[in-house]
Amino acid sequence: MKIVTVIGARPQFIKASALSKLIGKQKNVNEIIIHTGQHYDHEMSSIFFKELNIPKPKYNLNIKSKYHGAMTGKMMKGIEKILLKEKPNYTLVYGDTNSTLAGALASKKLHIPVIHIEAGLRSYNKKMPEEINRVLTDHCSDILFTPSKLAVQNLKHEGIQQNSISNVGDILYDIFLSVYKNLVKNKKIYDILVTIHRAENTNSKSKMLNIINNLNKLSKEYNILFPMHPRTKKTMGQYKILKLLSKKIKVIKPLSYEQVIYYLKYAKLLITDSGGMQKEAFFAKTQTLTIREETEWPETIVAKYNRLVNPKENLIYNSTKKYISSKGNSSKPYGNGKTAKLIFKIIKNKATN
Ligand code: UD1
């Protein structure tokens, strides 16, 4: 069996590490990795291949950020060429980035079945590029692996055939567990970890100003670490507001995976707009404020580890004071950390039937 896996952005490298390692051990399965090049900085890409031991991509399309249409189109063109040459049995994609959609569409148009890992998530906010990507990807996928029961329901409501859906849990939990259990306290810890990168926040000067003002206020009482995504740095630079951030806040480059989990484990609170980090904080039992209007991971809110906070007035500051010492409920809505094995077993069964 031959599988072409298309990845391109930071969270996909992390998710791919679990399954690609497993496939690498199989005799009769050949995985070919295409890196679209969507993320290209060392801290956004190669660091993860090294740290998480991900097999080297056979192809790198080197498609750096452009407008979304141009980016996705160029990716499709490059992926199609490779699919025609490699003739895989399946194309495998993760999540909801432009790389995900490009891989799924290029493959489906060649009648090569698509496997989508992390299917069925919805924010129901069609202004998010990720929402468009995930809906379209799900609707051209043949094998859909969901991380939660709610994701299964979402797919069923959209008329997707039940027998193409398998609820396998969250593959990120596999990787989280393998890193988390080996952590030792060996460097400075921070009370609050901050990550902001979503277009809906970074593209709004008033939202970014509000985030800065709230963080500055918090920095008088708490140690804050802010690993900054290149998009955030770029737009804050364009708005000329980067220098307004208090010197007390430690701003650094994006972190490696192990470092993220380290700071999360020992932080009291996470302030984020990342999807993956909402769950990683939940797995680490760290309280979270999500700076968005909706989340694809409502289970973390039900468990009282997460809440949605608008970047308006003093809401981030007030919510921090309210929740930083609160306790959540224990629940396990995202499987048992053996998702990669389950996914592989199901793919193998489908391929031989
Ligand atoms: C993308 C995904 C988002 C995911 C995120 C993870 C889409 C639509 N969005 O957002 O779902 O949560 O990845 O990080 O696919 N840049 C660099 N170096 C890099 C990567 C990006 O400088 O290595 C800069 C580029 O100048 C670019 C900006 O960051 O303009 C945004 O990058 P892009 O790939 O468009 O989207 P992300 O914001 O990273």
Residues whose N, C-alpha, C, O or C-beta is under 5 A from the ligand:
A	BS01	UD1	A9 R10 P11 Q38 H39 Y40 D41 M44 S65 D96 T97 N98 P129 E130 H197 P230 R231
